Amino acid sequence: MKKIFTITVLFLFSFVLPSFAQEDNGERSRTIEIKAKKFSYTPNIIEVNKGERVKIRLISEDVTHGFYLDGYGLETKANPGQDSSISFVADKTGRFAFRCSVTCGEFHPYMIGYLVVGPNLRFRNYVFLTLFLGLGSLAVIFLKKRD
């Protein structure tokens, strides 16, 4: 009876868990609003997951500001009181600087922020869970054979 229960549970996990393992491939979407004002971005650190579709909406609150994202080569600019946006899929993991691409004053070179693209944790957790269940099943089988 326990053997049938174990097989049934493993069978169910083999069909349920793969649905959690699918990478997002741009299916998930996030809109991030960044306000640019006198030598700073708010927020200045943005965290997303690999595979997410990201839309960045740049809003200038004082003078014309730009936004250039290193590593992705994306650029946009916003005039005072207006906004602009760019969209992309975060397909590279790492930390990427973004900076003002329009000279906006004496401290313009210090107007920097960071985009942090983390790994797809959902996929990695699925892999670890599958390995754990597989090794656990093997341990149960070998311990049963000893008895």
DRENTIMI-910724 format. One line per field, with one value per residue: x, y, z of N, C-alpha, C, O, CB in turn; residue in one letter; residue number from 1. Coordinates in nm, 2 decimals, m for minus. Atoms other than C-alpha are relative to their C-alpha. Glycine has a CB too. Example, Ala and Ser with C-alpha at 12.3 -4.5 7.8 and 13.67 -1.06 7.14 Angstrom:
2
nx <- (0.09/m0.09)
ny <- (m0.12/m0.11)
nz <- (0.00/0.00)
cax <- (1.23/1.37)
cay <- (m0.45/m0.11)
caz <- (0.78/0.71)
cx <- (0.09/m0.08)
cy <- (0.12/0.11)
cz <- (0.00/0.08)
ox <- (0.19/m0.03)
oy <- (0.12/0.22)
oz <- (0.07/0.09)
cbx <- (m0.10/0.04)
cby <- (0.00/0.05)
cbz <- (0.12/m0.14)
res <- (a/s)
n <- (1/2)
This chain:
147
nx <- (0.08/m0.09/m0.07/0.09/0.01/m0.13/0.00/0.11/m0.05/m0.11/0.06/0.06/m0.10/m0.06/0.09/0.03/m0.11/m0.05/0.07/m0.07/m0.13/m0.01/m0.06/0.10/m0.02/0.07/0.15/0.03/m0.03/m0.01/m0.02/m0.08/0.01/m0.12/0.00/m0.14/0.00/m0.13/m0.11/0.03/0.12/0.08/m0.11/m0.12/m0.03/0.11/m0.03/0.09/m0.05/m0.03/0.12/0.12/0.01/m0.01/0.03/m0.04/0.06/m0.08/0.07/m0.09/0.06/m0.05/m0.06/0.00/m0.09/m0.01/m0.01/m0.08/m0.02/m0.12/0.02/0.12/0.00/0.13/m0.01/0.12/m0.01/0.13/0.00/0.07/0.14/0.04/m0.06/m0.03/m0.01/m0.07/0.03/m0.09/0.00/m0.12/m0.05/m0.14/m0.01/m0.11/0.03/m0.02/0.02/0.07/m0.04/0.06/m0.06/0.02/m0.07/0.10/m0.05/m0.14/m0.02/0.05/m0.07/0.03/0.14/m0.01/0.08/m0.04/0.10/m0.05/0.08/m0.03/0.04/0.14/0.00/0.11/m0.06/m0.10/0.07/0.05/m0.11/m0.04/0.11/0.00/m0.12/0.02/0.10/m0.06/m0.09/0.08/0.07/m0.10/m0.03/0.11/0.00/m0.11/0.02/0.10/m0.07/m0.08/0.09)
ny <- (m0.12/m0.11/m0.01/m0.06/m0.14/m0.06/m0.01/m0.09/m0.13/m0.03/m0.02/m0.14/m0.11/m0.01/m0.08/m0.13/m0.08/m0.07/m0.12/m0.11/m0.01/m0.07/m0.13/m0.10/m0.03/m0.13/0.00/m0.09/m0.13/m0.10/m0.14/m0.07/m0.14/m0.06/m0.15/m0.06/m0.14/m0.05/0.09/0.13/0.08/0.07/0.07/0.01/0.14/0.07/0.15/0.08/0.14/0.03/0.04/m0.09/m0.11/m0.12/m0.13/m0.11/m0.13/m0.11/m0.12/m0.11/m0.10/m0.14/m0.04/0.11/0.10/0.12/0.13/0.09/0.12/0.08/0.15/0.02/m0.10/m0.07/m0.14/m0.08/m0.12/m0.06/m0.15/m0.03/0.02/0.11/0.13/0.08/0.14/0.10/0.13/0.10/0.12/0.01/0.13/0.02/m0.02/m0.09/m0.14/m0.09/m0.14/m0.09/m0.13/m0.10/m0.01/m0.14/m0.08/m0.07/m0.09/0.02/0.13/0.10/0.13/0.08/0.04/0.14/0.10/0.14/0.10/0.12/0.10/0.12/0.13/0.05/0.09/0.10/0.11/0.06/0.07/0.12/0.09/0.05/0.08/0.13/0.08/0.04/0.11/0.12/0.06/0.05/0.12/0.10/0.03/0.08/0.13/0.07/0.03/0.11/0.13/0.06/0.07)
nz <- (0.00/m0.01/0.13/0.09/m0.04/0.04/0.14/0.03/m0.03/0.09/0.13/0.00/0.00/0.13/0.09/m0.06/m0.01/0.12/0.03/m0.07/0.05/0.12/0.00/0.03/0.14/0.03/m0.02/m0.12/0.03/m0.11/0.04/m0.10/0.02/m0.05/0.00/0.01/m0.05/m0.04/m0.03/m0.06/0.05/m0.11/m0.08/0.07/0.01/0.04/0.00/0.08/0.02/0.14/0.07/m0.01/0.09/m0.08/0.06/m0.09/0.03/m0.05/m0.02/m0.04/m0.09/0.00/0.13/0.09/m0.05/0.09/m0.07/0.08/m0.08/0.04/0.01/0.09/0.10/0.01/m0.03/0.02/m0.08/m0.04/m0.02/m0.13/m0.01/0.10/m0.03/0.11/m0.05/0.08/m0.04/0.03/m0.08/m0.08/0.04/m0.04/m0.14/m0.04/m0.04/0.11/m0.04/0.09/m0.03/0.08/0.13/0.04/m0.10/m0.07/m0.10/m0.04/m0.06/0.09/0.01/m0.12/0.01/0.03/m0.08/0.03/0.03/m0.05/0.05/m0.08/0.07/m0.01/m0.12/0.01/0.07/m0.08/m0.11/0.06/0.03/m0.13/m0.05/0.07/m0.05/m0.13/0.00/0.06/m0.09/m0.11/0.04/0.01/m0.14/m0.05/0.07/m0.05/m0.14/m0.01/0.04/m0.11/m0.10)
cax <- (0.00/0.28/0.45/0.14/0.10/0.47/0.44/0.11/0.27/0.58/0.36/0.16/0.47/0.61/0.31/0.26/0.61/0.71/0.44/0.65/0.97/0.88/1.10/0.90/1.05/0.90/0.55/0.56/0.56/0.66/0.63/0.88/0.83/1.16/1.16/1.46/1.53/1.85/2.12/1.93/1.69/1.41/1.44/1.80/1.82/1.58/1.56/1.40/1.42/1.57/1.30/1.07/0.95/1.04/0.88/1.06/0.87/1.10/0.95/1.15/1.06/1.28/1.50/1.54/1.69/1.80/1.82/2.09/2.10/2.45/2.46/2.13/2.21/1.87/1.82/1.53/1.49/1.21/1.14/1.02/0.68/0.67/0.75/0.89/0.92/1.13/1.05/1.28/1.32/1.57/1.76/2.10/2.17/2.40/2.42/2.38/2.43/2.19/2.28/2.16/2.23/2.15/2.38/2.16/2.39/2.73/2.67/2.54/2.82/2.70/2.34/2.36/2.14/2.15/1.94/1.99/1.87/1.86/1.83/1.49/1.46/1.14/1.33/1.62/1.39/1.22/1.55/1.65/1.31/1.32/1.67/1.57/1.26/1.46/1.73/1.48/1.29/1.61/1.70/1.36/1.39/1.74/1.64/1.34/1.56/1.78/1.49)
cay <- (0.00/0.24/0.16/0.25/0.57/0.66/0.59/0.79/1.09/1.08/1.05/1.36/1.56/1.47/1.64/1.93/2.05/2.11/2.38/2.58/2.52/2.71/3.01/3.33/3.41/3.76/3.65/3.84/4.21/4.49/4.86/5.07/5.44/5.63/6.00/6.20/6.52/6.72/6.46/6.16/5.89/5.76/5.47/5.44/5.06/4.84/4.46/4.23/3.86/3.72/3.67/3.95/4.20/4.54/4.87/5.17/5.50/5.80/6.11/6.44/6.67/6.97/6.98/6.75/6.42/6.11/5.74/5.51/5.15/4.99/4.63/4.67/4.98/5.14/5.51/5.75/6.11/6.30/6.68/6.86/6.75/6.48/6.12/5.87/5.49/5.20/4.83/4.53/4.17/4.13/3.84/3.90/3.85/4.09/4.45/4.71/5.09/5.34/5.70/6.03/6.07/6.44/6.70/6.84/7.04/7.04/6.71/6.53/6.26/6.15/6.08/5.70/5.41/5.03/4.76/4.43/4.13/3.82/3.45/3.29/3.15/2.96/2.74/2.69/2.59/2.34/2.18/2.15/2.02/1.75/1.64/1.63/1.42/1.19/1.13/1.09/0.83/0.64/0.65/0.51/0.23/0.13/0.14/m0.08/m0.34/m0.37/m0.47)
caz <- (0.00/0.09/m0.24/m0.44/m0.24/m0.31/m0.68/m0.70/m0.53/m0.75/m1.06/m0.96/m0.89/m1.23/m1.39/m1.15/m1.10/m1.46/m1.48/m1.22/m1.42/m1.73/m1.79/m1.83/m2.18/m2.17/m2.07/m1.74/m1.77/m1.53/m1.57/m1.37/m1.33/m1.29/m1.19/m1.30/m1.11/m1.06/m1.07/m0.94/m1.04/m0.81/m0.77/m0.85/m0.81/m1.00/m0.95/m1.21/m1.29/m1.61/m1.87/m1.76/m2.01/m1.86/m1.95/m1.81/m1.80/m1.76/m1.61/m1.60/m1.31/m1.38/m1.70/m2.00/m1.88/m2.07/m1.98/m2.13/m2.01/m2.04/m2.16/m2.35/m2.55/m2.49/m2.48/m2.43/m2.31/m2.14/m2.15/m1.83/m1.73/m2.00/m2.00/m2.24/m2.22/m2.35/m2.34/m2.34/m2.22/m1.94/m2.10/m1.95/m1.58/m1.39/m1.28/m1.54/m1.49/m1.63/m1.66/m1.79/m2.16/m2.18/m2.01/m1.74/m1.52/m1.34/m1.15/m1.46/m1.46/m1.11/m1.23/m1.22/m1.12/m1.15/m1.31/m1.13/m1.33/m1.11/m1.22/m1.27/m0.92/m1.01/m1.25/m1.02/m0.73/m0.96/m1.05/m0.68/m0.58/m0.85/m0.75/m0.39/m0.46/m0.69/m0.44/m0.16/m0.36/m0.43/m0.06/0.03/m0.23/m0.11/0.26/0.19/0.01/0.31/0.53)
cx <- (0.09/0.07/m0.09/m0.02/0.12/0.00/m0.11/0.05/0.11/m0.06/m0.07/0.10/0.07/m0.08/m0.02/0.12/0.05/m0.07/0.07/0.14/0.01/0.06/m0.11/0.01/m0.08/m0.15/m0.04/0.05/0.00/0.02/0.06/0.00/0.13/m0.02/0.14/m0.02/0.14/0.10/m0.03/m0.12/m0.07/m0.09/0.13/0.05/m0.13/0.04/m0.11/0.05/0.03/m0.13/m0.12/0.01/m0.01/m0.04/0.04/m0.06/0.08/m0.08/0.10/m0.08/0.05/0.05/m0.01/0.11/0.00/0.02/0.07/0.03/0.12/m0.03/m0.12/0.00/m0.13/0.01/m0.14/0.03/m0.14/0.02/m0.07/m0.15/m0.06/0.06/0.03/0.02/0.08/m0.04/0.11/m0.02/0.13/0.06/0.14/0.00/0.13/m0.05/0.04/m0.02/m0.09/0.04/m0.07/0.08/m0.01/0.07/m0.10/0.05/0.14/0.02/m0.06/0.07/m0.04/m0.15/0.00/m0.09/0.04/m0.12/0.06/m0.09/0.05/m0.04/m0.15/0.00/m0.11/0.05/0.10/m0.06/m0.06/0.10/0.04/m0.10/m0.01/0.12/m0.02/m0.10/0.06/0.09/m0.07/m0.07/0.10/0.04/m0.11/0.00/0.12/m0.01/m0.10/0.06/0.08/m0.08/m0.04)
cy <- (0.13/0.02/0.06/0.14/0.08/0.02/0.10/0.14/0.04/0.03/0.13/0.11/0.01/0.08/0.14/0.09/0.06/0.13/0.12/0.02/0.09/0.14/0.10/0.04/0.12/0.00/0.09/0.14/0.09/0.14/0.07/0.14/0.06/0.15/0.05/0.15/0.04/m0.10/m0.13/m0.06/m0.06/m0.10/m0.01/m0.14/m0.07/m0.15/m0.07/m0.14/m0.02/m0.05/0.09/0.10/0.13/0.12/0.11/0.13/0.11/0.13/0.11/0.10/0.14/0.04/m0.13/m0.10/m0.12/m0.13/m0.09/m0.12/m0.08/m0.15/m0.03/0.10/0.07/0.14/0.07/0.13/0.06/0.15/0.03/m0.02/m0.10/m0.13/m0.07/m0.15/m0.09/m0.14/m0.10/m0.13/m0.01/m0.14/m0.02/0.02/0.08/0.13/0.09/0.15/0.07/0.14/0.10/0.02/0.14/0.09/0.09/0.09/m0.05/m0.14/m0.11/m0.13/m0.09/m0.05/m0.15/m0.09/m0.14/m0.09/m0.13/m0.11/m0.13/m0.13/m0.03/m0.10/m0.11/m0.12/m0.07/m0.08/m0.13/m0.11/m0.06/m0.09/m0.14/m0.09/m0.05/m0.12/m0.13/m0.07/m0.06/m0.13/m0.12/m0.05/m0.09/m0.14/m0.08/m0.04/m0.11/m0.13/m0.06/m0.07/m0.13)
cz <- (0.00/m0.14/m0.11/0.03/m0.05/m0.15/m0.05/0.02/m0.10/m0.14/m0.01/0.00/m0.13/m0.10/0.05/0.00/m0.13/m0.04/0.07/m0.06/m0.12/0.02/m0.05/m0.15/m0.04/0.02/0.11/m0.04/0.12/m0.06/0.12/m0.03/0.07/m0.01/0.00/0.05/0.05/0.05/0.07/m0.06/0.12/m0.07/m0.08/m0.01/m0.03/m0.01/m0.08/m0.01/m0.15/m0.07/0.01/m0.11/0.09/m0.08/0.10/m0.05/0.07/0.01/0.05/0.08/m0.01/m0.14/m0.09/0.06/m0.10/0.09/m0.10/0.09/m0.06/m0.01/m0.09/m0.11/m0.03/0.05/m0.02/0.07/0.02/0.02/0.13/m0.01/m0.09/0.04/m0.13/0.05/m0.10/0.06/m0.05/0.08/0.07/m0.02/0.04/0.16/0.03/0.05/m0.11/0.04/m0.10/0.04/m0.09/m0.13/m0.05/0.11/0.07/0.11/0.04/0.07/m0.09/0.00/0.12/0.00/m0.05/0.08/m0.05/m0.03/0.04/m0.06/0.06/m0.08/0.02/0.11/m0.01/m0.07/0.08/0.12/m0.05/m0.01/0.14/0.06/m0.07/0.04/0.14/0.01/m0.06/0.09/0.12/m0.04/m0.01/0.14/0.06/m0.06/0.06/0.15/0.01/m0.04/0.11/0.11/m0.04)
ox <- (0.06/0.10/m0.04/m0.03/0.11/0.04/m0.08/0.03/0.11/m0.01/m0.06/0.08/0.10/m0.03/m0.04/0.11/0.10/m0.02/0.06/0.20/0.12/0.02/m0.19/m0.09/m0.14/m0.21/m0.14/0.15/m0.08/0.10/0.01/0.04/0.15/m0.04/0.22/m0.10/0.20/0.12/0.06/m0.21/0.00/m0.18/0.12/0.16/m0.23/0.14/m0.23/0.17/m0.03/m0.20/m0.21/0.11/m0.10/0.02/0.00/m0.05/0.09/m0.14/0.17/m0.19/m0.01/0.00/m0.05/0.22/m0.10/0.03/0.02/0.09/0.11/m0.12/m0.12/m0.07/m0.15/0.08/m0.21/0.12/m0.23/0.11/m0.15/m0.21/m0.18/0.15/m0.03/0.04/0.08/m0.07/0.17/m0.09/0.24/0.03/0.20/m0.05/0.22/m0.17/0.15/m0.13/m0.08/0.06/m0.13/0.20/0.03/0.04/m0.17/m0.03/0.20/0.13/m0.09/0.01/m0.01/m0.19/m0.02/m0.12/0.12/m0.22/0.17/m0.21/0.16/m0.11/m0.21/0.02/m0.09/0.02/0.10/m0.01/m0.06/0.08/0.06/m0.07/m0.03/0.10/0.01/m0.08/0.03/0.09/m0.03/m0.08/0.07/0.07/m0.07/m0.01/0.10/0.03/m0.09/0.02/0.10/m0.03/m0.11)
oy <- (0.22/0.13/0.14/0.23/0.19/0.13/0.18/0.23/0.16/0.12/0.20/0.21/0.12/0.13/0.23/0.21/0.18/0.22/0.23/0.13/0.12/0.21/0.06/0.07/0.13/0.10/0.16/0.16/0.08/0.16/0.07/0.18/0.04/0.20/0.02/0.23/m0.04/m0.11/m0.19/0.01/m0.09/m0.06/0.00/m0.17/m0.06/m0.18/m0.05/m0.17/0.04/m0.14/0.08/0.15/0.14/0.14/0.12/0.17/0.11/0.17/0.09/0.14/0.23/0.13/m0.23/m0.07/m0.14/m0.12/m0.12/m0.11/m0.13/m0.20/m0.14/0.08/0.11/0.17/0.04/0.14/0.03/0.19/m0.06/0.03/m0.13/m0.13/m0.03/m0.16/m0.06/m0.15/m0.08/m0.12/0.00/m0.23/m0.13/0.12/0.09/0.16/0.09/0.18/0.04/0.17/0.07/0.04/0.17/0.07/0.17/0.14/m0.14/m0.19/m0.22/m0.24/m0.21/m0.11/m0.17/m0.05/m0.15/m0.08/m0.17/m0.12/m0.18/m0.12/0.03/m0.22/m0.22/m0.23/m0.19/m0.19/m0.23/m0.22/m0.19/m0.19/m0.24/m0.21/m0.17/m0.21/m0.24/m0.20/m0.16/m0.22/m0.23/m0.17/m0.19/m0.24/m0.20/m0.15/m0.20/m0.24/m0.18/m0.17/m0.20)
oz <- (m0.07/m0.18/m0.19/m0.06/m0.11/m0.20/m0.14/m0.06/m0.15/m0.21/m0.11/m0.07/m0.18/m0.20/m0.03/m0.03/m0.12/m0.10/0.03/m0.03/m0.16/0.11/m0.13/m0.21/m0.15/m0.01/0.10/m0.11/0.21/m0.15/0.23/m0.14/0.19/m0.12/0.08/0.00/0.13/0.17/0.13/m0.12/0.22/m0.14/m0.21/m0.08/0.04/m0.06/m0.05/0.02/m0.24/m0.01/m0.07/m0.15/0.17/m0.19/0.21/m0.17/0.19/m0.09/0.15/0.04/0.05/m0.20/m0.04/0.08/m0.17/0.21/m0.21/0.19/m0.17/0.06/m0.15/m0.21/m0.14/0.14/m0.12/0.15/m0.05/0.09/0.18/m0.10/m0.09/0.12/m0.24/0.17/m0.22/0.18/m0.15/0.18/0.01/0.06/0.01/0.21/m0.04/0.07/m0.15/0.10/m0.22/0.16/m0.19/m0.12/m0.17/0.23/0.00/0.19/m0.01/0.06/m0.04/m0.01/0.12/0.10/m0.17/0.20/m0.14/0.05/m0.01/m0.02/0.04/m0.18/0.11/0.09/0.05/m0.02/0.09/0.15/0.02/0.02/0.15/0.12/0.00/0.06/0.17/0.08/m0.02/0.10/0.18/0.04/0.03/0.16/0.13/0.01/0.09/0.19/0.10/0.01/0.11/0.17/0.04)
cbx <- (m0.09/0.10/0.05/m0.14/m0.01/0.12/m0.03/m0.13/0.06/0.10/m0.11/m0.09/0.11/0.02/m0.13/m0.05/0.11/m0.02/m0.14/0.02/0.05/m0.14/0.13/0.02/m0.05/0.03/m0.04/0.07/m0.10/0.12/m0.14/0.14/m0.13/0.13/m0.08/0.05/m0.10/m0.02/0.10/m0.02/0.04/m0.08/m0.05/0.11/0.07/m0.05/0.01/m0.03/m0.11/0.11/m0.04/0.01/m0.13/0.14/m0.15/0.16/m0.15/0.13/m0.12/0.06/0.00/0.11/0.14/0.04/m0.04/0.12/m0.14/0.13/m0.12/0.12/m0.02/m0.13/0.05/m0.11/0.11/m0.13/0.09/m0.06/m0.06/0.04/m0.07/0.03/m0.09/0.13/m0.13/0.15/m0.14/0.15/m0.03/m0.03/m0.02/0.10/0.01/0.10/0.07/m0.08/0.14/m0.16/0.16/m0.01/m0.05/m0.15/0.11/m0.09/m0.09/0.04/m0.06/0.00/0.14/0.02/m0.09/0.15/m0.15/0.09/m0.05/0.02/0.02/m0.07/0.09/m0.05/m0.02/m0.12/0.06/0.10/m0.11/m0.07/0.11/0.03/m0.13/0.01/0.13/m0.06/m0.12/0.07/0.11/m0.11/m0.06/0.13/0.02/m0.14/0.02/0.13/m0.04/m0.12/0.08/0.08/m0.12)
cby <- (0.00/m0.01/m0.14/m0.08/0.01/m0.08/m0.14/m0.03/0.01/m0.11/m0.11/0.01/m0.04/m0.14/m0.07/m0.02/m0.08/m0.09/m0.01/m0.04/m0.13/0.01/0.01/0.12/m0.12/0.03/m0.15/m0.05/0.05/m0.03/0.07/m0.06/0.06/m0.05/0.05/0.00/0.01/0.10/0.08/0.02/m0.12/0.11/m0.14/0.09/m0.06/0.05/m0.05/0.06/m0.10/m0.11/m0.14/0.07/m0.01/0.01/0.02/0.01/0.00/0.01/m0.01/0.06/m0.05/0.01/0.05/0.04/m0.05/0.01/m0.06/0.06/m0.09/0.02/m0.06/0.01/m0.06/m0.08/0.07/m0.07/0.10/m0.06/0.07/0.14/0.13/0.04/m0.09/0.05/m0.06/0.02/m0.05/0.05/m0.13/0.03/m0.02/0.11/m0.14/0.02/0.03/m0.03/0.07/m0.02/0.01/0.13/m0.10/0.04/0.09/m0.11/0.00/0.11/m0.01/0.06/0.03/0.08/0.09/m0.05/0.03/m0.06/0.00/m0.01/m0.01/0.00/m0.11/m0.06/0.08/0.06/0.05/0.10/0.09/0.03/0.06/0.12/0.07/0.03/0.09/0.12/0.04/0.04/0.10/0.10/0.02/0.05/0.12/0.06/0.02/0.08/0.12/0.04/0.03/0.12/0.09)
cbz <- (0.12/0.11/m0.05/0.01/0.15/0.05/m0.06/0.08/0.15/m0.01/m0.02/0.13/0.11/m0.05/m0.02/0.14/0.06/m0.12/0.04/0.14/m0.02/m0.06/m0.07/0.08/m0.09/m0.14/0.03/0.13/m0.11/0.09/m0.04/0.02/0.06/m0.07/0.12/m0.15/0.12/0.11/0.07/0.15/m0.10/0.08/0.04/0.07/0.13/m0.14/0.14/m0.14/0.05/0.00/0.04/0.14/m0.10/0.07/m0.04/0.00/0.05/m0.08/0.11/m0.12/0.14/0.10/0.02/m0.14/0.14/m0.09/0.04/m0.06/0.00/0.10/0.13/0.08/m0.13/0.08/m0.07/0.05/m0.08/0.12/m0.12/0.04/m0.02/m0.14/0.09/m0.08/0.03/0.00/m0.05/0.01/m0.09/0.15/m0.15/m0.07/0.08/m0.11/0.14/m0.12/0.00/0.00/m0.03/0.09/m0.10/m0.02/m0.07/0.07/0.12/0.10/0.14/m0.14/0.00/0.12/m0.09/0.01/m0.02/0.10/m0.15/0.15/m0.16/0.13/0.05/m0.14/0.12/m0.08/m0.14/0.05/0.06/m0.13/m0.07/0.09/m0.01/m0.15/0.00/0.09/m0.08/m0.13/0.05/0.04/m0.14/m0.08/0.09/m0.03/m0.15/m0.01/0.08/m0.10/m0.13/0.07/0.03)
res <- (m/k/k/i/f/t/i/t/v/l/f/l/f/s/f/v/l/p/s/f/a/q/e/d/n/g/e/r/s/r/t/i/e/i/k/a/k/k/f/s/y/t/p/n/i/i/e/v/n/k/g/e/r/v/k/i/r/l/i/s/e/d/v/t/h/g/f/y/l/d/g/y/g/l/e/t/k/a/n/p/g/q/d/s/s/i/s/f/v/a/d/k/t/g/r/f/a/f/r/c/s/v/t/c/g/e/f/h/p/y/m/i/g/y/l/v/v/g/p/n/l/r/f/r/n/y/v/f/l/t/l/f/l/g/l/g/s/l/a/v/i/f/l/k/k/r/d)
n <- (1/2/3/4/5/6/7/8/9/10/11/12/13/14/15/16/17/18/19/20/21/22/23/24/25/26/27/28/29/30/31/32/33/34/35/36/37/38/39/40/41/42/43/44/45/46/47/48/49/50/51/52/53/54/55/56/57/58/59/60/61/62/63/64/65/66/67/68/69/70/71/72/73/74/75/76/77/78/79/80/81/82/83/84/85/86/87/88/89/90/91/92/93/94/95/96/97/98/99/100/101/102/103/104/105/106/107/108/109/110/111/112/113/114/115/116/117/118/119/120/121/122/123/124/125/126/127/128/129/130/131/132/133/134/135/136/137/138/139/140/141/142/143/144/145/146/147)
